[in-house]
Amino acid sequence: MSDFLIKGARGIFTGLQGEKARATGDIRVRAGVIADVGALTPETGEKIVDARGCVVTPGLVNTHHHLFQSLMKGVSDGLDSNLFRWLRVVPYTYWDKLDEEALRVSAMVGMAELALSGATTIADHHYIFSDAYDFDPADLLFETAQKFGVRFVFCRGGATQGRTFDEGRLKPIPTESLDKMLASIERSASRWHDPSANAMRRVVLAPTTPTFSLDIGELREMAATARAKGLRMHTHLSETSDYDAWTESKYGLRPVHWMGENDWLGPDVWFAHLTTMDDSEVRALYETGTGMAHCPQANARLGSGVAPADRLSRMGGNVSLAVDGAAANEAADMISALYAAFTVHRATKGAGAVAADEILRWATAGGAKVLGLDAVGTIETGKSADIAIFELNNPRYLGQHDVIASPVISGGQAQVRHSFVQGREIVRDGKLPWLDMDQLAADANRIVARMAAQVAP
């Protein structure tokens, strides 16, 4: 299904700037590409996708996730914890309970949650690579993404040095030598990486956290390797004030400037979180074209703060939207992230801090730009047909005056009627047609019960 006409929508959010941000009419798709937008007459025999009562947007782009955490939601010891304690009692406690089945089911839960909220592109930051595994997490995740039909950007994490908690009572997160890490990234890239603007698969060099997971001398070597291989770079940065204190005490620099000193700024780099940046760091991101993966819901849930995404966006910088790992927010879907962004900036900075269209642009065109996927992110002639159709017949949407803003300002569970990637159907009538949701729920519940029993006192 790569040729069709989307007809009858109440409105279209295009992802473009200014007066072109909103459109009316229909969308014609030919060979998986948007061929025309406007008042269109169906051609003889043309397949019609009914969008009556709906708003149409570009497929949503999630630029930072941890799919392995999808079976770690609501761990009671971590619910009221800040970031560092949460790391200890959730991912650092549960990571070694993830076998091949658990990771596959976790990835399926996360991708289903995202796809049913309108996401068509997923960037996953995976950082657990154990010598005990008899499987390759990269291959497993790419293969799972193929089942869903989504675009998948694999951000290959990992650490050359780690942290221990509770005087060794927890099994440390695995570490590896820099040579081994880089060799693994190169193997994944040789199998999966597509550098084209319309890529379905990408590999990114993405150490877990530069402040705590690497030796300082390794950052420049990583950057040089990534750029020599044509790979983008990603990592966590400035998630809490601890990042600031660490780099300032050790190097006399704030985190963004420290990363710049180590060749980690530029349009091929994006950072997750960035909640504690000062004005000089925001300007450094703007001037270098470095991107932000804004994770408003997880940052709020952990009490980490609200990133200055609004300031970077007003400058014209590269801002994208992300859900982060489900273990840190329990609702890792794009609609929840949109609503969180719309509300937390206003709660802390005033009612005029952000606009609904701006946030929706972060989740579409902004995400595509940060990931370097130039063929997606907007609805315009010549772009790939990555499209989400949101149904507005749920009571939460009834009475809306500005229907195009509905996916941002209403929150709740998304009502995705259809979605497409390169014109191929992903969601049909609000469902993933191939997925047995009852079986997935049973598998998830069984594995969660097993993991909980393994960590019980």
C-alpha positions as a Markdown table, in Angstrom:
| # | Residue | x | y | z |
|---|---|---|---|---|
| 1 | Met | 0.0 | 0.0 | 0.0 |
| 2 | Ser | 2.3 | 2.7 | -1.2 |
| 3 | Asp | -0.2 | 4.5 | -3.6 |
| 4 | Phe | -3.2 | 6.1 | -2.0 |
| 5 | Leu | -5.1 | 9.3 | -1.3 |
| 6 | Ile | -5.7 | 10.6 | 2.3 |
| 7 | Lys | -9.0 | 12.4 | 2.1 |
| 8 | Gly | -11.3 | 14.5 | 4.3 |
| 9 | Ala | -9.0 | 15.5 | 7.2 |
| 10 | Arg | -10.1 | 18.4 | 9.3 |
| 11 | Gly | -6.6 | 19.8 | 9.1 |
| 12 | Ile | -3.0 | 19.0 | 8.3 |
| 13 | Phe | 0.1 | 19.9 | 10.4 |
| 14 | Thr | 2.9 | 20.0 | 7.9 |
| 15 | Gly | 5.9 | 20.5 | 10.1 |
| 16 | Leu | 7.0 | 23.5 | 8.1 |
| 17 | Gln | 7.6 | 26.9 | 9.5 |
| 18 | Gly | 5.4 | 30.0 | 9.6 |
| 19 | Glu | 2.3 | 30.2 | 7.4 |
| 20 | Lys | 3.0 | 26.9 | 5.8 |
| 21 | Ala | 2.8 | 25.1 | 9.2 |
| 22 | Arg | -0.9 | 24.3 | 8.6 |
| 23 | Ala | -2.7 | 23.2 | 5.5 |
| 24 | Thr | -6.1 | 21.9 | 4.5 |
| 25 | Gly | -7.2 | 19.4 | 1.9 |
| 26 | Asp | -5.9 | 15.9 | 0.9 |
| 27 | Ile | -2.5 | 14.1 | 0.5 |
| 28 | Arg | -1.7 | 12.0 | -2.5 |
| 29 | Val | 1.0 | 9.3 | -2.0 |
| 30 | Arg | 2.8 | 7.6 | -5.0 |
| 31 | Ala | 5.4 | 4.9 | -4.5 |
| 32 | Gly | 5.8 | 5.8 | -0.9 |
| 33 | Val | 6.4 | 9.5 | -1.6 |
| 34 | Ile | 4.1 | 12.5 | -1.0 |
| 35 | Ala | 3.1 | 13.5 | -4.6 |
| 36 | Asp | 0.6 | 16.3 | -3.9 |
| 37 | Val | -1.1 | 18.2 | -1.0 |
| 38 | Gly | -4.3 | 20.2 | -1.4 |
| 39 | Ala | -7.8 | 20.0 | -2.8 |
| 40 | Leu | -7.5 | 16.8 | -4.8 |
| 41 | Thr | -9.9 | 14.7 | -6.8 |
| 42 | Pro | -9.7 | 10.9 | -6.5 |
| 43 | Glu | -8.3 | 9.3 | -9.6 |
| 44 | Thr | -9.9 | 6.2 | -11.2 |
| 45 | Gly | -9.3 | 3.2 | -9.0 |
| 46 | Glu | -7.3 | 5.2 | -6.4 |
| 47 | Lys | -7.2 | 3.7 | -2.9 |
| 48 | Ile | -8.8 | 6.2 | -0.5 |
| 49 | Val | -7.7 | 6.5 | 3.2 |
| 50 | Asp | -10.6 | 8.0 | 5.1 |
| 51 | Ala | -9.4 | 10.8 | 7.3 |
| 52 | Arg | -12.7 | 12.4 | 8.1 |
| 53 | Gly | -12.8 | 13.7 | 11.7 |
| 54 | Cys | -9.0 | 13.5 | 11.9 |
| 55 | Val | -5.9 | 15.6 | 12.0 |
| 56 | Val | -2.9 | 14.5 | 9.9 |
| 57 | Thr | 0.7 | 15.1 | 10.9 |
| 58 | Pro | 4.1 | 13.8 | 9.8 |
| 59 | Gly | 5.0 | 10.6 | 11.6 |
| 60 | Leu | 6.3 | 11.5 | 15.1 |
| 61 | Val | 10.1 | 11.1 | 15.7 |
| 62 | Asn | 11.3 | 9.8 | 19.1 |
| 63 | Thr | 15.0 | 10.8 | 19.4 |
| 64 | His | 16.0 | 9.1 | 22.7 |
| 65 | His | 14.7 | 5.9 | 24.4 |
| 66 | His | 15.8 | 2.9 | 26.3 |
| 67 | Leu | 13.7 | 0.1 | 25.1 |
| 68 | Phe | 15.2 | -2.4 | 27.5 |
| 69 | Gln | 13.5 | -0.6 | 30.3 |
| 70 | Ser | 10.0 | -1.2 | 29.1 |
| 71 | Leu | 9.6 | -4.1 | 31.6 |
| 72 | Met | 10.9 | -2.0 | 34.5 |
| 73 | Lys | 8.0 | 0.4 | 34.9 |
| 74 | Gly | 6.8 | 1.4 | 38.3 |
| 75 | Val | 9.5 | -0.2 | 40.4 |
| 76 | Ser | 8.4 | 0.9 | 43.8 |
| 77 | Asp | 11.8 | 1.7 | 45.2 |
| 78 | Gly | 12.5 | 4.0 | 42.4 |
| 79 | Leu | 9.2 | 5.9 | 42.2 |
| 80 | Asp | 10.2 | 8.7 | 44.6 |
| 81 | Ser | 13.9 | 8.7 | 43.8 |
| 82 | Asn | 16.1 | 11.3 | 42.1 |
| 83 | Leu | 18.2 | 10.2 | 39.1 |
| 84 | Phe | 21.2 | 8.7 | 40.9 |
| 85 | Arg | 19.2 | 6.7 | 43.4 |
| 86 | Trp | 16.8 | 5.6 | 40.6 |
| 87 | Leu | 19.8 | 4.3 | 38.6 |
| 88 | Arg | 20.8 | 2.2 | 41.5 |
| 89 | Val | 17.5 | 0.7 | 42.4 |
| 90 | Val | 16.1 | 0.2 | 38.8 |
| 91 | Pro | 18.4 | -0.3 | 35.8 |
| 92 | Tyr | 21.5 | -1.2 | 37.9 |
| 93 | Thr | 19.4 | -3.7 | 39.9 |
| 94 | Tyr | 17.5 | -5.2 | 37.0 |
| 95 | Trp | 19.8 | -5.1 | 34.0 |
| 96 | Asp | 21.3 | -8.6 | 34.6 |
| 97 | Lys | 17.8 | -10.1 | 34.7 |
| 98 | Leu | 17.3 | -9.3 | 31.0 |
| 99 | Asp | 17.9 | -12.4 | 28.9 |
| 100 | Glu | 17.2 | -12.6 | 25.2 |
| 101 | Glu | 13.5 | -13.2 | 25.6 |
| 102 | Ala | 13.1 | -10.4 | 28.1 |
| 103 | Leu | 14.9 | -7.9 | 25.9 |
| 104 | Arg | 12.8 | -8.9 | 22.9 |
| 105 | Val | 9.5 | -8.6 | 24.8 |
| 106 | Ser | 10.6 | -5.3 | 26.3 |
| 107 | Ala | 11.5 | -3.9 | 22.9 |
| 108 | Met | 8.1 | -5.1 | 21.5 |
| 109 | Val | 6.3 | -3.4 | 24.4 |
| 110 | Gly | 8.1 | -0.2 | 23.8 |
| 111 | Met | 7.8 | -0.1 | 20.1 |
| 112 | Ala | 4.0 | -1.0 | 20.3 |
| 113 | Glu | 3.5 | 1.9 | 22.8 |
| 114 | Leu | 5.3 | 4.3 | 20.5 |
| 115 | Ala | 3.7 | 3.2 | 17.2 |
| 116 | Leu | 0.2 | 3.4 | 18.7 |
| 117 | Ser | 1.0 | 7.0 | 19.7 |
| 118 | Gly | 1.9 | 8.1 | 16.2 |
| 119 | Ala | 5.7 | 7.4 | 16.2 |
| 120 | Thr | 7.2 | 6.2 | 12.9 |
| 121 | Thr | 10.9 | 6.7 | 13.8 |
| 122 | Ile | 12.5 | 5.4 | 17.0 |
| 123 | Ala | 16.0 | 6.2 | 18.2 |
| 124 | Asp | 17.0 | 3.8 | 20.9 |
| 125 | His | 20.0 | 4.3 | 23.2 |
| 126 | His | 21.0 | 0.8 | 24.3 |
| 127 | Tyr | 23.9 | 0.5 | 26.7 |
| 128 | Ile | 23.8 | -3.0 | 28.1 |
| 129 | Phe | 26.4 | -5.3 | 26.4 |
| 130 | Ser | 27.4 | -8.3 | 28.5 |
| 131 | Asp | 30.0 | -11.0 | 27.8 |
| 132 | Ala | 27.4 | -13.4 | 29.2 |
| 133 | Tyr | 25.0 | -12.8 | 26.3 |
| 134 | Asp | 24.9 | -15.4 | 23.5 |
| 135 | Phe | 23.0 | -12.9 | 21.4 |
| 136 | Asp | 23.7 | -9.5 | 19.9 |
| 137 | Pro | 21.3 | -6.8 | 21.3 |
| 138 | Ala | 21.8 | -4.7 | 18.1 |
| 139 | Asp | 20.6 | -7.5 | 15.8 |
| 140 | Leu | 17.7 | -8.3 | 18.1 |
| 141 | Leu | 16.5 | -4.6 | 18.2 |
| 142 | Phe | 16.9 | -4.1 | 14.5 |
| 143 | Glu | 15.0 | -7.3 | 13.8 |
| 144 | Thr | 12.2 | -6.3 | 16.1 |
| 145 | Ala | 12.0 | -2.9 | 14.4 |
| 146 | Gln | 11.6 | -4.7 | 11.1 |
| 147 | Lys | 8.5 | -6.4 | 12.4 |
| 148 | Phe | 6.9 | -3.1 | 13.3 |
| 149 | Gly | 7.9 | -1.4 | 10.0 |
| 150 | Val | 9.3 | 1.7 | 11.8 |
| 151 | Arg | 12.5 | 3.5 | 11.1 |
| 152 | Phe | 15.0 | 2.6 | 13.7 |
| 153 | Val | 18.1 | 4.4 | 14.8 |
| 154 | Phe | 20.4 | 2.3 | 17.0 |
| 155 | Cys | 22.4 | 4.4 | 19.4 |
| 156 | Arg | 25.1 | 2.0 | 20.4 |
| 157 | Gly | 25.9 | 2.8 | 24.0 |
| 158 | Gly | 28.3 | 1.2 | 26.5 |
| 159 | Ala | 31.0 | 2.2 | 29.0 |
| 160 | Thr | 34.7 | 1.6 | 29.4 |
| 161 | Gln | 34.5 | 2.3 | 33.1 |
| 162 | Gly | 31.6 | 1.9 | 35.5 |
| 163 | Arg | 30.1 | 2.9 | 38.8 |
| 164 | Thr | 29.4 | 0.5 | 41.7 |
| 165 | Phe | 26.6 | 0.9 | 44.3 |
| 166 | Asp | 26.0 | -0.6 | 47.7 |
| 167 | Glu | 29.6 | -1.7 | 48.2 |
| 168 | Gly | 29.4 | -4.3 | 45.5 |
| 169 | Arg | 26.1 | -5.9 | 46.4 |
| 170 | Leu | 24.8 | -5.1 | 42.9 |
| 171 | Lys | 26.3 | -6.6 | 39.8 |
| 172 | Pro | 28.0 | -3.7 | 38.0 |
| 173 | Ile | 26.8 | -2.6 | 34.6 |
| 174 | Pro | 29.1 | -4.3 | 32.0 |
| 175 | Thr | 32.1 | -2.4 | 30.7 |
| 176 | Glu | 34.4 | -3.1 | 27.7 |
| 177 | Ser | 37.6 | -1.8 | 26.3 |
| 178 | Leu | 37.4 | 1.1 | 23.8 |
| 179 | Asp | 38.7 | -1.0 | 21.1 |
| 180 | Lys | 36.1 | -3.7 | 21.7 |
| 181 | Met | 33.3 | -1.1 | 21.8 |
| 182 | Leu | 34.4 | 0.6 | 18.5 |
| 183 | Ala | 34.8 | -2.8 | 16.8 |
| 184 | Ser | 31.3 | -3.7 | 17.8 |
| 185 | Ile | 29.9 | -0.4 | 16.5 |
| 186 | Glu | 31.7 | -1.0 | 13.2 |
| 187 | Arg | 30.2 | -4.5 | 12.9 |
| 188 | Ser | 26.7 | -3.2 | 13.5 |
| 189 | Ala | 27.2 | -0.3 | 11.1 |
| 190 | Ser | 28.5 | -2.7 | 8.3 |
| 191 | Arg | 25.4 | -4.8 | 8.6 |
| 192 | Trp | 22.7 | -2.2 | 9.3 |
| 193 | His | 23.7 | 1.4 | 8.7 |
| 194 | Asp | 22.2 | 3.3 | 5.8 |
| 195 | Pro | 23.6 | 6.8 | 5.4 |
| 196 | Ser | 20.9 | 7.9 | 3.0 |
| 197 | Ala | 18.4 | 10.7 | 3.8 |
| 198 | Asn | 15.5 | 8.2 | 3.5 |
| 199 | Ala | 17.2 | 5.4 | 5.6 |
| 200 | Met | 15.2 | 2.9 | 7.5 |
| 201 | Arg | 18.2 | 1.8 | 9.6 |
| 202 | Arg | 21.0 | 3.9 | 11.2 |
| 203 | Val | 23.7 | 3.2 | 13.6 |
| 204 | Val | 25.0 | 5.9 | 16.0 |
| 205 | Leu | 28.0 | 6.0 | 18.3 |
| 206 | Ala | 26.6 | 6.7 | 21.7 |
| 207 | Pro | 28.6 | 6.1 | 24.9 |
| 208 | Thr | 26.3 | 6.0 | 27.9 |
| 209 | Thr | 27.5 | 9.1 | 29.8 |
| 210 | Pro | 30.8 | 10.8 | 29.1 |
| 211 | Thr | 31.1 | 12.2 | 32.6 |
| 212 | Phe | 31.0 | 8.8 | 34.3 |
| 213 | Ser | 31.3 | 6.0 | 31.7 |
| 214 | Leu | 34.5 | 7.0 | 29.8 |
| 215 | Asp | 38.1 | 8.0 | 30.3 |
| 216 | Ile | 38.6 | 11.6 | 29.2 |
| 217 | Gly | 41.1 | 10.7 | 26.6 |
| 218 | Glu | 38.6 | 8.4 | 24.8 |
| 219 | Leu | 36.1 | 11.1 | 23.8 |
| 220 | Arg | 38.3 | 12.5 | 21.0 |
| 221 | Glu | 39.1 | 9.1 | 19.6 |
| 222 | Met | 35.4 | 8.2 | 19.6 |
| 223 | Ala | 34.5 | 11.4 | 17.7 |
| 224 | Ala | 37.3 | 10.8 | 15.2 |
| 225 | Thr | 36.1 | 7.2 | 14.6 |
| 226 | Ala | 32.5 | 8.2 | 14.2 |
| 227 | Arg | 33.2 | 10.9 | 11.7 |
| 228 | Ala | 35.6 | 8.7 | 9.7 |
| 229 | Lys | 32.8 | 6.2 | 9.4 |
| 230 | Gly | 30.1 | 8.7 | 8.7 |
| 231 | Leu | 28.2 | 8.0 | 11.9 |
| 232 | Arg | 26.4 | 10.5 | 14.1 |
| 233 | Met | 27.1 | 10.8 | 17.9 |
| 234 | His | 24.8 | 10.9 | 20.9 |
| 235 | Thr | 24.9 | 10.6 | 24.7 |
| 236 | His | 23.4 | 11.8 | 27.9 |
| 237 | Leu | 24.5 | 15.2 | 29.2 |
| 238 | Ser | 23.7 | 17.7 | 31.9 |
| 239 | Glu | 20.8 | 15.7 | 33.2 |
| 240 | Thr | 21.3 | 17.0 | 36.8 |
| 241 | Ser | 23.5 | 19.5 | 38.6 |
| 242 | Asp | 25.9 | 16.6 | 39.4 |
| 243 | Tyr | 27.1 | 16.7 | 35.8 |
| 244 | Asp | 27.9 | 20.4 | 36.1 |
| 245 | Ala | 29.7 | 19.9 | 39.4 |
| 246 | Trp | 31.8 | 17.0 | 38.1 |
| 247 | Thr | 33.1 | 18.7 | 35.0 |
| 248 | Glu | 33.6 | 22.1 | 36.7 |
| 249 | Ser | 35.6 | 20.5 | 39.5 |
| 250 | Lys | 37.7 | 18.3 | 37.2 |
| 251 | Tyr | 38.2 | 20.5 | 34.2 |
| 252 | Gly | 37.0 | 24.0 | 35.1 |
| 253 | Leu | 34.3 | 23.8 | 32.4 |
| 254 | Arg | 30.6 | 23.3 | 32.2 |
| 255 | Pro | 29.5 | 20.1 | 30.4 |
| 256 | Val | 28.6 | 21.5 | 27.0 |
| 257 | His | 31.9 | 23.5 | 26.8 |
| 258 | Trp | 33.8 | 20.5 | 28.0 |
| 259 | Met | 32.3 | 18.3 | 25.3 |
| 260 | Gly | 33.2 | 21.0 | 22.7 |
| 261 | Glu | 36.8 | 20.9 | 23.9 |
| 262 | Asn | 36.7 | 17.2 | 23.1 |
| 263 | Asp | 35.3 | 17.5 | 19.5 |
| 264 | Trp | 31.7 | 16.6 | 20.6 |
| 265 | Leu | 29.8 | 19.5 | 19.3 |
| 266 | Gly | 28.4 | 19.9 | 15.7 |
| 267 | Pro | 25.4 | 19.1 | 13.5 |
| 268 | Asp | 26.2 | 15.4 | 13.7 |
| 269 | Val | 25.8 | 15.3 | 17.5 |
| 270 | Trp | 22.8 | 15.5 | 19.8 |
| 271 | Phe | 22.5 | 15.2 | 23.5 |
| 272 | Ala | 19.7 | 13.9 | 25.7 |
| 273 | His | 18.3 | 15.9 | 28.6 |
| 274 | Leu | 20.4 | 19.1 | 29.0 |
| 275 | Thr | 18.2 | 20.3 | 31.9 |
| 276 | Thr | 20.9 | 22.3 | 33.7 |
| 277 | Met | 22.5 | 24.3 | 30.8 |
| 278 | Asp | 23.3 | 28.0 | 31.3 |
| 279 | Asp | 22.9 | 30.6 | 28.6 |
| 280 | Ser | 26.4 | 30.2 | 27.3 |
| 281 | Glu | 25.8 | 26.5 | 26.8 |
| 282 | Val | 22.5 | 27.1 | 25.0 |
| 283 | Arg | 24.3 | 29.5 | 22.6 |
| 284 | Ala | 27.1 | 27.0 | 22.0 |
| 285 | Leu | 24.5 | 24.4 | 20.9 |
| 286 | Tyr | 22.9 | 26.9 | 18.6 |
| 287 | Glu | 26.2 | 28.2 | 17.1 |
| 288 | Thr | 27.5 | 24.6 | 16.4 |
| 289 | Gly | 24.2 | 23.1 | 15.2 |
| 290 | Thr | 24.3 | 20.5 | 18.0 |
| 291 | Gly | 20.9 | 19.0 | 18.8 |
| 292 | Met | 18.8 | 18.4 | 21.9 |
| 293 | Ala | 16.6 | 15.4 | 22.7 |
| 294 | His | 14.2 | 17.0 | 25.0 |
| 295 | Cys | 12.7 | 14.5 | 27.6 |
| 296 | Pro | 10.3 | 16.6 | 29.5 |
| 297 | Gln | 8.3 | 13.8 | 31.1 |
| 298 | Ala | 11.2 | 11.7 | 32.4 |
| 299 | Asn | 13.0 | 14.8 | 33.7 |
| 300 | Ala | 9.9 | 15.9 | 35.6 |
| 301 | Arg | 9.3 | 12.5 | 37.0 |
| 302 | Leu | 12.8 | 12.3 | 38.4 |
| 303 | Gly | 12.8 | 15.8 | 39.6 |
| 304 | Ser | 15.7 | 16.7 | 37.3 |
| 305 | Gly | 14.3 | 20.0 | 36.0 |
| 306 | Val | 13.1 | 21.5 | 32.8 |
| 307 | Ala | 15.5 | 21.8 | 29.9 |
| 308 | Pro | 15.8 | 25.2 | 28.1 |
| 309 | Ala | 14.4 | 23.7 | 24.9 |
| 310 | Asp | 12.2 | 26.8 | 24.5 |
| 311 | Arg | 15.3 | 29.1 | 24.5 |
| 312 | Leu | 17.2 | 26.9 | 22.1 |
| 313 | Ser | 14.2 | 26.7 | 19.8 |
| 314 | Arg | 13.7 | 30.5 | 19.8 |
| 315 | Met | 17.3 | 31.0 | 18.7 |
| 316 | Gly | 16.7 | 28.6 | 15.8 |
| 317 | Gly | 18.6 | 25.7 | 17.3 |
| 318 | Asn | 17.9 | 22.0 | 16.8 |
| 319 | Val | 15.4 | 20.7 | 19.3 |
| 320 | Ser | 13.7 | 17.3 | 19.1 |
| 321 | Leu | 11.3 | 15.5 | 21.4 |
| 322 | Ala | 11.9 | 12.1 | 23.2 |
| 323 | Val | 10.2 | 9.9 | 25.7 |
| 324 | Asp | 13.3 | 8.5 | 27.4 |
| 325 | Gly | 13.2 | 5.1 | 29.1 |
| 326 | Ala | 9.9 | 3.8 | 30.4 |
| 327 | Ala | 11.4 | 2.9 | 33.8 |
| 328 | Ala | 11.7 | 6.7 | 34.4 |
| 329 | Asn | 8.3 | 7.8 | 33.3 |
| 330 | Glu | 5.9 | 4.8 | 33.0 |
| 331 | Ala | 4.2 | 6.2 | 29.9 |
| 332 | Ala | 6.8 | 6.2 | 27.2 |
| 333 | Asp | 4.6 | 7.4 | 24.3 |
| 334 | Met | 4.9 | 10.4 | 22.1 |
| 335 | Ile | 1.5 | 11.9 | 23.1 |
| 336 | Ser | 2.5 | 11.9 | 26.7 |
| 337 | Ala | 5.8 | 13.6 | 25.8 |
| 338 | Leu | 4.0 | 16.2 | 23.7 |
| 339 | Tyr | 1.6 | 17.1 | 26.5 |
| 340 | Ala | 4.4 | 17.1 | 29.1 |
| 341 | Ala | 6.4 | 19.6 | 27.0 |
| 342 | Phe | 3.3 | 21.8 | 26.6 |
| 343 | Thr | 2.6 | 21.9 | 30.3 |
| 344 | Val | 6.0 | 21.8 | 32.2 |
| 345 | His | 7.4 | 24.8 | 30.3 |
| 346 | Arg | 4.3 | 26.8 | 31.1 |
| 347 | Ala | 4.3 | 25.7 | 34.7 |
| 348 | Thr | 7.8 | 26.9 | 35.2 |
| 349 | Lys | 8.2 | 29.8 | 32.8 |
| 350 | Gly | 4.7 | 31.2 | 32.1 |
| 351 | Ala | 1.8 | 30.7 | 29.7 |
| 352 | Gly | 3.7 | 32.1 | 26.7 |
| 353 | Ala | 6.8 | 29.9 | 27.1 |
| 354 | Val | 5.9 | 27.5 | 24.3 |
| 355 | Ala | 3.3 | 27.1 | 21.5 |
| 356 | Ala | 1.5 | 23.9 | 20.5 |
| 357 | Asp | 2.7 | 24.1 | 16.9 |
| 358 | Glu | 6.3 | 24.6 | 18.1 |
| 359 | Ile | 6.2 | 21.4 | 20.2 |
| 360 | Leu | 4.7 | 19.4 | 17.4 |
| 361 | Arg | 7.5 | 20.6 | 15.2 |
| 362 | Trp | 10.0 | 19.4 | 17.7 |
| 363 | Ala | 8.4 | 15.9 | 17.4 |
| 364 | Thr | 8.4 | 15.9 | 13.6 |
| 365 | Ala | 10.7 | 18.1 | 11.6 |
| 366 | Gly | 13.0 | 18.8 | 14.6 |
| 367 | Gly | 13.5 | 15.1 | 15.2 |
| 368 | Ala | 14.2 | 14.3 | 11.6 |
| 369 | Lys | 16.8 | 17.1 | 11.5 |
| 370 | Val | 18.6 | 15.9 | 14.6 |
| 371 | Leu | 18.8 | 12.4 | 13.3 |
| 372 | Gly | 19.8 | 13.5 | 9.8 |
| 373 | Leu | 16.8 | 11.9 | 8.1 |
| 374 | Asp | 16.1 | 14.7 | 5.6 |
| 375 | Ala | 13.5 | 12.8 | 3.7 |
| 376 | Val | 11.0 | 12.8 | 6.6 |
| 377 | Gly | 9.6 | 15.1 | 9.2 |
| 378 | Thr | 7.3 | 17.3 | 7.0 |
| 379 | Ile | 4.3 | 16.8 | 4.8 |
| 380 | Glu | 5.2 | 18.4 | 1.5 |
| 381 | Thr | 5.7 | 17.2 | -2.1 |
| 382 | Gly | 8.7 | 15.0 | -2.5 |
| 383 | Lys | 9.0 | 13.9 | 1.1 |
| 384 | Ser | 8.7 | 10.3 | 2.2 |
| 385 | Ala | 5.1 | 9.3 | 3.2 |
| 386 | Asp | 5.8 | 9.0 | 6.9 |
| 387 | Ile | 2.4 | 10.1 | 8.1 |
| 388 | Ala | 0.2 | 9.8 | 11.3 |
| 389 | Ile | -3.6 | 10.2 | 11.2 |
| 390 | Phe | -5.1 | 11.1 | 14.6 |
| 391 | Glu | -8.7 | 10.5 | 15.2 |
| 392 | Leu | -10.6 | 13.1 | 17.1 |
| 393 | Asn | -13.9 | 11.3 | 18.1 |
| 394 | Asn | -12.8 | 10.6 | 21.6 |
| 395 | Pro | -14.7 | 12.7 | 24.2 |
| 396 | Arg | -11.4 | 14.4 | 25.2 |
| 397 | Tyr | -11.2 | 16.0 | 21.8 |
| 398 | Leu | -14.9 | 17.0 | 21.4 |
| 399 | Gly | -15.4 | 20.7 | 21.7 |
| 400 | Gln | -11.9 | 21.5 | 20.5 |
| 401 | His | -11.7 | 24.8 | 18.5 |
| 402 | Asp | -8.1 | 24.3 | 17.4 |
| 403 | Val | -8.2 | 20.8 | 16.2 |
| 404 | Ile | -4.7 | 20.7 | 14.8 |
| 405 | Ala | -3.3 | 21.3 | 18.3 |
| 406 | Ser | -5.3 | 18.4 | 19.7 |
| 407 | Pro | -2.5 | 15.8 | 19.8 |
| 408 | Val | -0.4 | 18.3 | 21.9 |
| 409 | Ile | -2.9 | 20.0 | 24.2 |
| 410 | Ser | -5.3 | 17.2 | 25.2 |
| 411 | Gly | -2.9 | 14.5 | 26.4 |
| 412 | Gly | -4.3 | 11.1 | 27.3 |
| 413 | Gln | -4.1 | 8.0 | 25.1 |
| 414 | Ala | -3.5 | 8.8 | 21.4 |
| 415 | Gln | -6.2 | 7.8 | 19.0 |
| 416 | Val | -4.2 | 6.9 | 15.9 |
| 417 | Arg | -6.5 | 5.8 | 13.1 |
| 418 | His | -3.7 | 5.0 | 10.6 |
| 419 | Ser | 0.0 | 5.6 | 10.3 |
| 420 | Phe | 2.5 | 4.9 | 7.4 |
| 421 | Val | 6.2 | 4.7 | 6.9 |
| 422 | Gln | 7.3 | 5.2 | 3.2 |
| 423 | Gly | 3.7 | 4.7 | 2.4 |
| 424 | Arg | 3.6 | 1.3 | 4.1 |
| 425 | Glu | 0.8 | 0.9 | 6.7 |
| 426 | Ile | 2.0 | 0.6 | 10.3 |
| 427 | Val | -1.2 | 1.2 | 12.3 |
| 428 | Arg | -4.6 | 0.3 | 10.8 |
| 429 | Asp | -7.8 | 1.3 | 12.5 |
| 430 | Gly | -6.0 | 1.9 | 15.8 |
| 431 | Lys | -4.3 | -1.4 | 15.9 |
| 432 | Leu | -1.0 | -3.1 | 14.9 |
| 433 | Pro | -2.6 | -5.7 | 12.6 |
| 434 | Trp | 0.0 | -8.4 | 13.0 |
| 435 | Leu | 0.6 | -8.1 | 16.7 |
| 436 | Asp | -1.2 | -10.4 | 19.2 |
| 437 | Met | -1.6 | -7.9 | 22.1 |
| 438 | Asp | -3.0 | -10.5 | 24.5 |
| 439 | Gln | 0.1 | -12.7 | 24.0 |
| 440 | Leu | 2.4 | -9.7 | 24.4 |
| 441 | Ala | 0.7 | -8.8 | 27.7 |
| 442 | Ala | 1.0 | -12.3 | 28.9 |
| 443 | Asp | 4.7 | -12.5 | 28.0 |
| 444 | Ala | 5.3 | -9.1 | 29.7 |
| 445 | Asn | 3.5 | -10.0 | 32.9 |
| 446 | Arg | 5.3 | -13.4 | 33.1 |
| 447 | Ile | 8.7 | -11.8 | 32.7 |
| 448 | Val | 8.0 | -9.0 | 35.1 |
| 449 | Ala | 7.0 | -11.5 | 37.8 |
| 450 | Arg | 10.1 | -13.5 | 37.2 |
| 451 | Met | 12.4 | -10.4 | 37.4 |
| 452 | Ala | 10.6 | -9.2 | 40.6 |
| 453 | Ala | 11.2 | -12.6 | 42.2 |
| 454 | Gln | 14.9 | -12.5 | 41.3 |
| 455 | Val | 15.4 | -9.3 | 43.2 |
| 456 | Ala | 13.1 | -10.0 | 46.1 |
| 457 | Pro | 14.9 | -10.0 | 49.5 |
